[in-house]
Amino acid sequence: MESQRSIRKYSDKPVPSHLISRIIASAIHAPSATNRQPWHFIIIQDSQIKRRIGDWYLDAWTSIYPNVDPSTLPQSSRSGLELGKQMGEVPVLILVCFDISRERSSTATFVQGASIYPVVQNILLAARGLGLGTVLTTIHRKYEKEIKQLLNIPQNIETAALIPLGYPAEEEHFGGSKRKSLQEVVSYDRWGKNNKTG
């Protein structure tokens, strides 16, 4: 958990099918509300489909930063741009889908995310355990309708995350993500109370 980080550049080394299966097998042990398990996974390896999704991803990224010089953006934002440009070359894309018909509400909500994002975290951690890189992305959802049509996804299914998967490129590495200290993010009993005695 402490060495897992977002990887946005990948080598062209193929990911063996048995490792993809192991990752998804680990993923589905995540919790979900009343154990409804509303997930489905589309493993995308077809280069034309990856390229098309990459085009949409890149367009969605560009729409967030219109008329902005990418060199002026934070590194993480610039990395997102580079990821969009190479999405078609990433060995595997995992599209994590969510069956909203299995939920009490017919539209995806913040609370329903509690039934899908734990499975996403399991994917990220399982991949890291196998030496594979990932990054959680959701920007593709600007083209939700088009992606559903391209991949024949039924109307009752929403896409929750698009996860590139592959061996990290030579210049990438695991670990080293900056995190706030516990004192900055933890309160006891009431907001802002930083220790049990104070």
C-alpha positions as CSV (number, residue, x, y, z in Angstrom):
1,M,0.0,0.0,0.0
2,E,2.8,2.4,0.8
3,S,4.6,1.9,-2.5
4,Q,1.6,1.9,-4.8
5,R,1.4,5.1,-6.8
6,S,-0.1,6.4,-10.1
7,I,1.9,5.2,-13.1
8,R,1.2,7.1,-16.3
9,K,3.9,5.8,-18.6
10,Y,4.1,2.2,-19.6
11,S,6.5,-0.2,-21.4
12,D,5.2,-2.1,-24.4
13,K,5.8,-5.4,-22.6
14,P,2.6,-7.5,-22.9
15,V,0.7,-8.3,-19.7
16,P,0.1,-12.1,-19.4
17,S,-3.6,-13.1,-19.3
18,H,-3.1,-15.1,-16.1
19,L,-2.0,-11.9,-14.3
20,I,-5.0,-10.0,-15.5
21,S,-7.2,-12.8,-14.2
22,R,-5.4,-12.7,-10.9
23,I,-5.9,-9.0,-10.5
24,I,-9.7,-9.3,-11.3
25,A,-10.0,-12.3,-8.9
26,S,-8.5,-10.1,-6.2
27,A,-10.6,-7.2,-7.1
28,I,-13.9,-9.0,-6.6
29,H,-13.2,-9.6,-2.9
30,A,-14.0,-6.0,-2.3
31,P,-17.0,-5.1,-0.1
32,S,-20.3,-3.7,-1.6
33,A,-23.6,-2.6,-0.1
34,T,-25.5,-5.7,1.1
35,N,-23.0,-7.8,-1.0
36,R,-24.8,-6.9,-4.2
37,Q,-21.5,-7.0,-6.2
38,P,-22.7,-4.6,-8.9
39,W,-19.4,-4.7,-10.9
40,H,-18.4,-5.8,-14.3
41,F,-15.0,-5.5,-16.0
42,I,-14.2,-4.9,-19.7
43,I,-10.6,-5.9,-20.4
44,I,-9.6,-3.9,-23.5
45,Q,-6.6,-5.0,-25.5
46,D,-7.7,-4.2,-29.1
47,S,-5.5,-1.4,-30.3
48,Q,-8.2,0.4,-32.3
49,I,-10.6,0.5,-29.4
50,K,-7.8,1.7,-27.1
51,R,-6.9,4.4,-29.6
52,R,-10.5,5.6,-29.9
53,I,-10.9,5.7,-26.1
54,G,-7.6,7.5,-26.0
55,D,-8.8,10.2,-28.4
56,W,-11.9,10.8,-26.2
57,Y,-9.7,10.9,-23.1
58,L,-7.4,13.4,-24.7
59,D,-10.3,15.6,-25.8
60,A,-11.8,15.5,-22.4
61,W,-8.5,16.5,-20.8
62,T,-8.1,19.3,-23.3
63,S,-11.5,20.6,-22.5
64,I,-10.5,21.0,-18.8
65,Y,-7.5,23.1,-19.7
66,P,-8.6,25.0,-22.8
67,N,-6.0,27.4,-24.3
68,V,-3.5,26.6,-21.6
69,D,0.2,26.0,-22.1
70,P,0.8,22.5,-20.7
71,S,4.2,23.5,-19.5
72,T,2.6,25.8,-16.9
73,L,0.5,23.0,-15.3
74,P,1.5,20.9,-12.4
75,Q,3.4,17.7,-13.2
76,S,0.4,15.4,-12.4
77,S,-1.7,17.4,-14.9
78,R,1.0,17.2,-17.6
79,S,1.3,13.5,-17.0
80,G,-2.4,13.2,-17.7
81,L,-1.9,14.8,-21.0
82,E,0.9,12.4,-21.9
83,L,-1.3,9.5,-20.8
84,G,-4.0,10.6,-23.2
85,K,-1.5,10.7,-26.0
86,Q,-0.3,7.2,-25.4
87,M,-3.5,5.5,-24.3
88,G,-3.7,3.5,-27.5
89,E,-0.3,2.0,-26.7
90,V,-0.9,1.0,-23.1
91,P,-1.0,-2.8,-23.0
92,V,-4.3,-3.1,-21.2
93,L,-7.2,-0.9,-20.3
94,I,-9.6,-2.1,-17.6
95,L,-13.0,-0.4,-17.7
96,V,-14.7,-0.9,-14.4
97,C,-18.5,-0.9,-14.8
98,F,-21.3,-0.5,-12.3
99,D,-24.8,-2.0,-12.7
100,I,-27.1,0.7,-11.4
101,S,-30.1,-1.6,-11.7
102,R,-28.8,-3.5,-8.7
103,E,-29.0,-0.3,-6.6
104,R,-32.0,1.3,-4.9
105,S,-31.6,4.5,-7.1
106,S,-31.6,4.3,-10.9
107,T,-28.8,6.9,-11.2
108,A,-25.2,6.7,-10.0
109,T,-24.6,8.7,-6.8
110,F,-21.8,9.5,-4.4
111,V,-23.1,6.9,-1.9
112,Q,-23.3,4.2,-4.6
113,G,-19.6,4.8,-5.2
114,A,-19.0,3.0,-1.9
115,S,-20.1,-0.2,-3.8
116,I,-17.7,0.2,-6.7
117,Y,-14.5,2.1,-5.7
118,P,-13.3,-0.5,-3.2
119,V,-13.1,-2.9,-6.1
120,V,-11.0,-0.3,-8.0
121,Q,-8.6,0.0,-5.1
122,N,-8.2,-3.7,-5.0
123,I,-7.2,-3.6,-8.7
124,L,-4.6,-0.9,-8.0
125,L,-3.1,-2.9,-5.1
126,A,-3.2,-6.3,-6.8
127,A,-1.5,-4.9,-9.8
128,R,1.2,-3.3,-7.6
129,G,1.8,-6.7,-5.9
130,L,2.5,-8.2,-9.3
131,G,4.9,-5.4,-10.4
132,L,2.3,-3.8,-12.7
133,G,1.5,-0.1,-12.9
134,T,-2.0,1.5,-12.9
135,V,-3.7,4.8,-12.5
136,L,-7.3,5.5,-11.6
137,T,-8.9,7.8,-14.2
138,T,-12.5,9.0,-14.6
139,I,-12.1,11.7,-17.2
140,H,-13.4,9.3,-19.9
141,R,-16.9,9.8,-18.5
142,K,-17.3,12.9,-20.6
143,Y,-17.8,10.4,-23.5
144,E,-19.8,7.9,-21.5
145,K,-22.5,7.7,-24.1
146,E,-20.0,7.1,-26.9
147,I,-18.0,4.6,-25.0
148,K,-21.1,2.6,-24.1
149,Q,-22.1,2.6,-27.8
150,L,-18.6,1.5,-28.9
151,L,-18.4,-1.3,-26.4
152,N,-22.1,-2.4,-26.5
153,I,-22.6,-1.6,-22.8
154,P,-26.2,-1.9,-21.7
155,Q,-28.2,1.2,-20.6
156,N,-28.3,0.1,-17.0
157,I,-24.5,0.0,-16.8
158,E,-22.4,3.0,-15.9
159,T,-18.6,3.2,-16.3
160,A,-16.9,4.1,-13.0
161,A,-13.2,4.0,-13.8
162,L,-10.8,3.5,-16.7
163,I,-7.6,1.9,-15.5
164,P,-4.5,1.7,-17.7
165,L,-2.5,-1.4,-16.8
166,G,1.0,-2.3,-17.8
167,Y,4.6,-2.7,-16.7
168,P,6.0,0.8,-15.8
169,A,8.2,2.5,-18.3
170,E,11.9,2.6,-17.5
171,E,11.7,6.1,-16.1
172,E,8.8,5.3,-13.8
173,H,9.0,3.9,-10.3
174,F,6.8,2.8,-7.4
175,G,6.7,4.6,-4.1
176,G,7.7,8.1,-3.3
177,S,4.2,9.7,-3.4
178,K,4.0,12.8,-1.2
179,R,1.4,12.5,1.6
180,K,0.2,14.8,4.3
181,S,1.1,14.0,7.8
182,L,-1.3,12.2,10.1
183,Q,-1.5,15.4,12.2
184,E,-2.9,17.2,9.2
185,V,-5.6,14.7,8.4
186,V,-6.7,13.2,11.7
187,S,-9.0,14.7,14.4
188,Y,-10.2,13.0,17.6
189,D,-13.8,13.1,18.7
190,R,-14.3,16.6,17.1
191,W,-13.0,18.3,14.0
192,G,-9.6,20.0,14.7
193,K,-8.9,18.1,18.0
194,N,-5.5,16.7,17.2
195,N,-4.8,14.3,20.0
196,K,-6.7,12.4,22.7
197,T,-5.4,14.6,25.5
198,G,-5.6,18.1,23.9
